[in-house]
Amino acid sequence: MIYMIAVINSENVIINIIDKEIPNANNQRILYPWLNLWDVYDSAEPLWYAKERYIKAAGAEFASRRDAVRFVELGDVTYGFDCAVDDITNFMAAFTPLLVNKTGTVFYKVWLNTMDKAVVELNYEQMLASYNEVRRSQLEAYAWYEEIKSKLLASKDQEELEAIFSVRRS
């Protein structure tokens, strides 16, 4: 495996960046992503970089929460609705004529359970209930992310970051 290696001078300033398998000279160190050419070399992750890393991880969790399938109870049956961006666009394309007319039915592909999908006929009330539940739960995901993000930005150290939102480093 090839790594980016920082070549440092006697003042510990990065004077060159090279690609090598391992550092093999006294003035070579692993280059970390928060370091740039002409920076003073420091292997300790700075708080600003850690915050960015934690916010990015929380953003990935947010996207997972936002896009998760929502199972909605519609009277005597429960269907799952895909909620990724393209799925919401498709849902709205199917729902809009019903929304405008406040009546009617539409055929829409849903999850019957966690394994099986099928096209079913849904009426206006069922589509409206599905819309409201998906909207509510997605807004909940947005609120969760904004709260976590503001706490991460306000954190004072690495331990506080981990206490707010746990990230496993590999």
trRosetta pair geometry for C-beta under 8 A, 3 or more apart (Angstrom, degrees):
i j d omega theta_ij theta_ji phi_ij phi_ji
1 21 6.7 109 73 -139 48 74
2 19 5.1 22 172 178 119 101
2 20 6.7 169 -149 97 77 9
2 21 6.0 -60 -101 -82 53 53
3 19 7.3 168 82 -149 32 58
3 20 6.4 -29 60 72 78 61
3 21 7.0 72 13 -164 87 17
3 22 7.2 59 27 -92 125 35
3 23 8.0 -60 82 -38 130 75
3 30 5.9 -51 162 -129 143 85
3 31 7.3 160 156 32 92 83
4 17 5.8 -1 -176 -177 102 106
4 18 7.5 152 -157 79 55 31
4 19 6.1 -37 -99 -95 54 65
4 30 7.8 79 79 -167 62 57
4 31 4.1 -63 112 52 98 128
5 17 7.0 154 75 -158 46 55
5 18 5.1 -26 62 68 100 82
5 19 7.1 150 12 -109 89 13
5 20 4.8 -6 -10 32 140 108
5 23 5.2 152 -139 -86 123 83
5 28 5.0 2 173 -168 123 106
5 29 6.9 146 -163 70 73 31
5 30 6.7 -57 -112 -106 62 33
5 31 6.0 180 -127 -18 8 98
6 14 4.5 -67 -160 -121 113 110
6 16 7.7 140 -163 80 46 50
6 17 6.0 -26 -102 -103 55 74
6 28 7.0 150 77 -155 49 52
6 29 4.9 -22 61 65 101 87
6 30 7.3 17 13 100 93 18
6 31 4.3 127 -41 -84 90 88
6 35 6.3 -37 -76 125 144 145
6 41 5.8 152 122 -105 149 119
7 14 7.0 98 64 -156 48 64
7 15 5.7 -67 100 65 92 82
7 16 4.0 -1 48 61 124 95
7 17 7.1 -147 12 -73 84 26
7 18 6.2 53 -32 -1 112 108
7 25 7.9 17 -123 72 91 126
7 27 5.8 43 -163 126 70 100
7 28 5.7 -25 -99 -97 64 73
8 12 5.4 -7 -178 -147 134 38
8 13 6.3 142 -152 66 79 31
8 14 5.8 -48 -93 -90 74 47
8 15 6.7 119 -135 7 24 87
8 27 5.2 -144 61 -171 69 81
8 28 7.6 176 13 -86 80 22
8 29 6.3 24 -14 7 121 114
8 41 4.9 -56 -93 -17 136 142
9 12 7.4 -73 68 -6 60 14
9 13 5.2 -9 38 55 104 87
9 15 5.0 72 -37 -28 102 133
9 27 7.2 31 -93 -155 22 130
11 40 7.5 -81 135 -116 87 93
12 40 5.4 44 108 -161 100 82
12 41 5.0 -119 175 39 85 95
13 38 6.3 -7 -179 -153 107 42
13 39 7.2 174 -148 93 66 26
13 40 5.7 -48 -94 -97 64 56
13 41 7.2 -175 -111 -14 12 83
14 17 6.8 27 173 -64 118 86
14 31 7.5 81 -129 -114 140 103
14 35 6.2 121 -37 166 154 115
14 36 7.2 173 69 105 144 33
14 37 5.5 -127 111 -130 111 37
14 38 6.3 -63 70 -12 84 16
14 39 5.4 20 19 54 118 71
14 40 7.8 -173 -7 -109 80 8
14 41 5.6 117 -55 -66 88 90
15 37 7.6 51 -149 -157 13 83
15 38 7.6 66 -97 -84 44 53
16 37 7.5 22 -107 -124 18 103
17 31 5.9 42 -134 -80 104 159
17 37 6.0 -95 -19 -76 112 94
18 28 7.8 -53 49 -127 117 116
20 23 6.9 109 83 -82 134 38
20 24 7.1 -125 163 3 147 99
20 28 7.4 -9 44 -173 150 146
23 28 3.6 180 -150 115 100 105
23 29 5.8 18 -88 -88 160 18
23 30 6.5 -106 -26 -48 120 59
24 28 6.6 8 36 54 40 147
25 28 4.6 87 56 -4 83 112
29 41 5.8 101 51 -166 151 144
29 43 7.1 -118 175 -70 131 107
30 43 7.4 66 66 -117 97 109
31 35 5.7 -131 -162 75 76 122
32 35 5.1 87 61 1 77 108
32 43 6.3 132 -27 -137 136 56
32 45 7.2 -136 173 -90 148 73
33 49 7.3 149 91 -156 94 132
34 45 6.5 124 2 -139 147 63
34 46 5.7 -177 170 23 155 103
34 49 4.1 -56 -90 -80 131 155
35 39 5.0 -149 -154 68 75 144
35 41 6.6 29 -135 -122 144 60
35 42 7.4 172 -87 47 112 65
36 39 5.0 101 56 -23 66 117
39 42 7.8 -90 145 15 111 88
42 46 7.6 71 97 -55 129 94
45 49 5.5 -121 -173 82 86 121
45 50 5.3 98 135 -61 118 97
45 158 7.4 92 82 -91 112 129
46 49 4.9 89 63 9 82 103
46 50 7.0 -149 97 -6 41 89
47 50 5.5 -55 -144 39 35 113
47 51 6.2 40 156 -24 68 102
47 155 7.8 -156 -167 101 111 93
47 156 7.9 -47 -143 170 148 29
47 157 6.7 -80 -107 -118 120 39
47 158 7.1 -125 -107 -54 76 72
48 51 5.8 -51 -151 32 30 114
48 52 6.7 32 150 -18 62 103
49 52 5.6 -51 -153 34 36 113
49 53 6.4 35 150 -19 66 106
50 53 5.6 -55 -149 37 33 113
50 54 6.3 29 155 -16 67 106
50 158 5.5 -87 -165 -103 166 85
50 161 5.7 -143 144 -16 114 173
51 54 5.9 -57 -145 40 30 107
51 55 6.1 29 157 -18 66 109
51 152 5.8 137 -149 154 81 94
51 153 6.4 84 -167 -105 130 46
51 155 6.8 177 -99 53 100 110
51 161 6.7 -132 -91 -104 58 129
52 55 5.8 -56 -143 38 28 109
52 56 6.3 30 156 -21 63 107
53 56 5.8 -53 -148 35 28 112
53 57 6.5 26 153 -17 62 106
53 167 6.9 151 133 133 98 169
54 57 5.6 -54 -147 37 33 111
54 58 6.2 33 153 -18 66 105
54 152 5.1 -166 108 -145 122 132
54 161 4.9 -133 -60 -172 161 115
54 164 7.5 68 172 77 141 112
54 165 5.7 128 -173 73 104 116
54 167 5.7 -135 -110 -20 73 142
55 58 5.6 -52 -145 39 32 111
55 59 6.3 40 150 -25 63 104
55 149 5.7 65 -132 -127 99 85
55 152 5.4 171 -72 106 82 150
55 153 7.4 48 -78 -60 127 81
56 59 5.4 -51 -150 32 31 117
56 60 6.8 34 151 -20 63 99
57 60 5.7 -49 -153 31 35 111
57 61 6.7 34 148 -15 64 103
57 165 6.8 160 95 133 110 123
57 167 4.6 88 85 -108 176 121
58 61 5.5 -52 -150 38 37 113
58 62 6.2 45 148 -25 66 103
58 145 6.3 140 148 -138 101 77
58 148 4.8 -168 -155 123 142 134
58 149 6.3 -177 102 -72 144 72
58 152 6.6 -142 -9 -32 151 151
58 165 5.1 -25 -80 -169 108 168
59 62 5.3 -47 -146 33 33 117
59 63 6.5 35 154 -20 64 101
59 145 6.9 72 -103 -149 51 124
59 149 8.0 58 -65 -84 82 114
60 63 5.8 -49 -149 33 32 111
60 64 6.6 35 150 -19 62 104
61 64 5.6 -54 -152 36 33 114
61 65 6.4 32 151 -17 66 105
61 145 7.9 170 86 -96 87 92
61 165 7.7 -155 22 -161 153 123
62 65 5.7 -58 -149 39 31 109
62 66 6.0 29 155 -20 68 109
62 141 5.9 125 -158 167 72 97
62 142 7.5 75 -164 -98 117 38
62 144 6.9 178 -109 89 88 100
62 145 3.8 37 -105 -86 137 128
62 148 7.9 -156 -63 48 109 134
63 66 5.6 -53 -140 38 30 112
63 67 5.9 8 166 -2 65 116
64 67 6.4 -68 -137 48 21 96
64 68 6.4 46 157 -55 60 95
65 68 5.9 -33 -150 -8 28 118
65 141 4.1 171 117 -126 112 118
65 144 6.8 -38 106 63 167 145
65 145 7.9 -171 54 -49 132 102
66 83 6.9 -144 148 126 55 116
66 138 5.4 61 -145 -139 77 85
66 141 4.4 -178 -75 113 69 154
66 142 7.2 67 -95 -55 114 72
67 83 5.4 180 -152 92 36 84
67 84 4.3 35 -147 -89 111 69
67 85 7.6 -44 -103 -20 107 64
67 87 8.0 114 -152 32 82 127
68 83 6.3 4 68 47 38 125
69 80 4.6 20 168 179 118 115
69 81 6.6 157 -159 72 69 36
69 82 5.8 -35 -103 -96 82 48
69 83 6.6 170 -103 3 28 95
69 111 5.8 35 -169 -5 140 152
70 80 6.8 158 80 -152 34 63
70 81 5.1 -19 61 56 88 93
70 83 5.7 67 -8 -45 101 133
70 130 7.8 139 96 -160 118 77
70 133 6.0 166 156 124 138 106
70 134 5.1 -175 37 -97 156 77
70 137 5.7 154 -108 51 131 154
71 78 5.4 33 174 167 102 111
71 79 7.0 -175 -146 98 64 25
71 80 4.6 -34 -89 -90 74 78
71 81 7.8 165 -88 12 27 69
71 111 7.1 -78 -94 81 85 120
72 78 6.7 175 83 -152 32 71
72 79 6.2 -19 57 64 82 73
72 80 7.7 141 11 -103 70 29
72 81 6.3 12 1 -3 117 115
72 129 6.4 149 166 126 129 95
72 130 4.9 162 64 -109 166 71
72 133 4.7 151 -112 62 116 157
72 134 7.4 -59 -59 -44 133 82
73 77 7.7 162 -153 92 55 32
73 78 4.8 -34 -97 -96 61 91
74 77 5.7 -22 68 74 88 80
74 78 7.0 147 17 -103 72 34
74 79 6.2 -5 9 13 124 102
74 122 7.5 -56 -171 -132 166 104
74 126 4.5 48 -156 -135 135 98
74 129 5.9 146 -109 82 84 140
74 130 7.0 -17 -75 -56 121 94
75 126 7.5 -57 -3 -93 106 101
79 110 3.9 0 -177 159 121 146
79 111 6.4 135 -176 64 63 60
79 112 7.0 -32 -121 -98 73 40
79 120 6.8 -126 -102 41 143 148
79 122 7.9 -93 28 -85 163 124
79 130 7.4 -30 76 -99 112 126
80 110 6.0 144 63 176 53 83
80 111 2.8 -20 59 58 117 121
80 112 7.6 -67 19 6 96 15
80 113 7.6 96 -9 -138 125 5
80 114 7.5 99 -41 -88 160 46
81 87 7.4 143 163 158 76 124
81 91 6.8 55 -170 -98 121 137
81 110 6.1 -39 -83 -127 62 93
81 111 7.3 -122 -41 17 23 95
81 130 5.5 118 -48 -169 152 117
81 134 5.9 -72 92 -75 138 128
82 87 3.8 -126 111 -132 101 154
82 111 7.5 118 -47 -29 75 106
83 87 5.7 -94 -79 87 7 131
83 88 6.3 43 -159 -61 54 93
83 134 5.7 -174 -109 -151 117 113
83 138 6.6 -162 -179 -75 132 114
84 87 4.7 90 52 8 70 110
84 88 7.2 -136 94 -9 33 87
85 88 5.9 -55 -151 31 30 110
85 89 6.7 30 151 -18 63 104
86 89 5.5 -52 -153 34 36 115
86 90 6.5 35 151 -17 67 104
87 90 5.6 -53 -149 38 34 111
87 91 6.2 38 151 -22 66 104
88 91 5.5 -50 -145 35 33 115
88 92 6.3 31 156 -17 65 105
88 134 7.6 175 -108 147 95 139
89 92 6.0 -57 -148 38 27 108
89 93 6.5 31 152 -22 62 105
90 93 5.6 -52 -149 33 32 114
90 94 6.6 26 154 -13 65 105
91 94 5.9 -63 -155 40 31 106
91 95 5.8 17 155 -13 69 118
91 108 7.4 57 -119 -149 67 135
91 130 7.7 -132 -158 122 128 121
91 131 7.4 160 151 -93 123 82
91 134 7.6 -11 144 57 171 170
92 95 5.5 -59 -131 46 32 106
92 96 5.8 49 166 -44 68 99
93 96 6.4 -35 -139 9 21 115
94 97 7.9 -67 177 27 31 96
94 98 7.8 10 140 2 63 115
94 106 4.8 136 179 155 97 150
94 108 5.2 102 164 -92 164 111
94 127 7.4 -143 116 -129 98 134
95 98 5.6 -71 -162 47 49 110
95 99 5.6 51 146 -29 83 110
95 106 7.2 -126 -82 26 41 159
95 127 4.8 172 -118 171 97 128
95 128 7.9 138 -156 -70 117 51
95 131 6.1 111 -151 -69 161 127
96 99 5.4 -55 -140 36 31 115
96 100 6.3 32 161 -20 66 103
97 100 5.8 -52 -147 34 31 111
97 101 6.3 7 162 2 65 113
97 104 6.6 -56 121 80 97 160
97 106 7.3 130 62 -76 110 123
98 101 6.2 -70 -142 52 27 95
98 102 7.5 89 165 -88 59 10
98 103 7.1 -133 -151 81 72 20
98 104 4.8 -136 -107 67 80 107
98 105 7.6 65 -97 -85 123 10
98 106 6.0 -96 -40 -22 126 118
98 123 7.8 153 -143 172 137 43
98 124 4.5 -175 -179 -104 113 82
98 127 5.5 79 85 59 155 152
98 128 7.8 -131 125 -46 119 87
99 102 7.3 21 -170 -72 25 51
99 124 7.7 157 -71 -144 39 97
99 127 7.8 -110 -55 114 82 125
99 128 7.5 134 -97 -87 81 90
101 104 5.5 56 83 -14 135 122
101 124 7.7 -120 87 -91 86 135
102 124 6.3 81 179 -170 34 157
103 124 5.3 -88 -120 -24 20 148
104 123 7.2 169 100 -150 34 66
104 124 5.8 87 49 -54 61 102
105 121 5.2 19 171 180 128 100
105 122 6.5 162 -155 83 77 34
105 123 4.9 -45 -95 -96 83 61
105 124 7.5 -91 -77 -28 44 65
106 121 7.3 163 82 -150 27 60
106 122 5.9 -23 62 62 77 85
106 127 6.7 50 36 -69 119 142
107 119 5.2 29 173 172 103 110
107 120 7.1 178 -148 89 65 22
107 121 5.5 -38 -93 -92 69 65
107 122 7.8 135 -111 15 21 75
108 119 6.8 167 84 -148 18 70
108 120 6.6 -31 64 62 69 69
108 122 5.4 -27 28 14 119 123
108 127 7.6 123 -12 -99 155 103
109 117 5.7 34 177 169 97 114
109 118 7.0 -159 -141 110 68 19
109 119 5.0 -41 -85 -88 69 70
109 120 8.0 118 -113 13 25 69
110 117 6.7 -177 94 -148 27 78
110 118 7.0 -23 60 63 70 62
110 119 7.9 111 14 -118 70 27
110 120 5.7 -40 28 24 116 115
110 122 7.8 94 -33 -49 137 129
111 114 7.0 29 178 -98 130 24
111 116 7.1 119 -160 83 62 47
111 117 5.5 -49 -97 -95 51 76
112 116 4.6 -30 50 94 112 101
112 117 6.7 171 -1 -110 83 20
112 118 5.4 34 -42 14 120 108
113 116 5.5 40 43 36 88 91
122 126 4.3 -127 -165 93 94 128
122 127 5.2 116 129 -56 122 85
122 130 7.4 -13 -170 -7 153 141
123 126 5.2 94 53 12 67 104
123 127 7.1 -133 101 -3 32 92
124 127 5.9 -61 -146 40 28 108
124 128 6.1 28 157 -20 66 110
125 128 5.6 -53 -143 37 29 113
125 129 6.3 31 156 -19 63 105
126 129 5.8 -52 -146 36 30 111
126 130 6.4 30 153 -18 63 106
127 130 5.6 -54 -148 38 32 113
127 131 6.2 37 152 -22 65 106
128 131 5.5 -50 -145 35 31 115
128 132 6.3 30 156 -18 64 106
129 132 5.9 -55 -146 37 29 110
129 133 6.4 24 157 -15 64 108
130 133 6.0 -59 -146 39 28 107
130 134 6.1 24 159 -15 66 110
131 134 6.1 -61 -145 40 25 106
131 135 6.0 24 158 -18 64 112
132 135 5.8 -56 -143 39 26 111
132 136 6.2 28 158 -21 63 109
133 136 5.7 -53 -144 36 29 112
133 137 6.2 19 161 -11 64 110
134 137 6.1 -61 -145 42 27 104
134 138 6.1 24 158 -17 65 111
135 138 6.0 -59 -143 39 26 107
135 139 6.3 26 158 -18 63 108
136 139 6.0 -59 -150 37 26 109
136 140 6.5 31 149 -23 62 106
137 140 5.3 -47 -149 31 36 120
137 141 6.7 41 150 -21 63 99
138 141 5.5 -47 -153 31 38 114
138 142 6.6 41 148 -18 66 100
139 142 5.5 -48 -148 35 38 114
139 143 6.3 39 152 -19 66 104
140 143 5.7 -52 -147 37 31 112
140 144 6.4 37 151 -23 63 104
141 144 5.5 -50 -148 32 32 116
141 145 6.5 31 154 -18 64 104
142 145 5.9 -57 -151 36 31 110
142 146 6.4 26 156 -16 66 107
143 146 5.9 -55 -144 38 30 108
143 147 6.3 30 157 -19 64 108
144 147 6.0 -62 -153 37 26 110
144 148 6.3 21 155 -14 65 110
145 148 5.8 -58 -145 40 30 108
145 149 5.9 31 158 -21 67 111
146 149 5.7 -53 -140 38 28 114
146 150 6.4 28 160 -18 63 105
147 150 6.1 -56 -149 35 27 107
147 151 6.5 24 154 -14 62 108
148 151 5.8 -61 -151 40 31 110
148 152 6.2 30 153 -20 67 108
148 164 6.6 136 -151 158 76 104
148 165 5.5 67 -163 -62 119 130
149 152 5.7 -54 -145 36 30 111
149 153 6.3 30 156 -18 64 106
150 153 5.8 -53 -146 37 31 112
150 154 6.3 22 156 -12 64 112
151 154 5.9 -65 -146 43 29 105
151 155 6.7 53 151 -52 63 91
151 164 4.8 177 125 -142 122 137
151 165 7.9 131 87 -22 117 100
152 155 5.6 -30 -154 -7 35 119
152 161 6.1 58 -138 -129 82 82
152 164 5.7 -174 -77 103 70 150
152 165 6.4 -29 -76 17 116 123
155 160 4.1 171 -155 108 103 117
155 161 4.9 124 133 -68 167 69
155 164 6.2 -110 -77 -10 128 142
156 160 5.5 74 44 9 72 156
157 160 5.2 99 57 9 68 102
157 161 7.3 -121 107 -6 39 90
158 161 5.5 -51 -152 31 35 116
158 162 6.5 31 154 -16 67 105
159 162 5.8 -55 -150 38 32 109
159 163 6.3 34 151 -21 65 107
160 163 5.5 -53 -145 36 33 113
160 164 6.4 33 155 -21 65 105
161 164 5.9 -61 -154 34 28 109
161 165 7.1 -48 173 50 63 79
161 167 7.8 -32 139 16 103 114
162 165 7.7 -95 -141 73 23 43
162 166 5.8 43 -169 -111 70 60
162 167 6.9 -107 -112 31 72 76
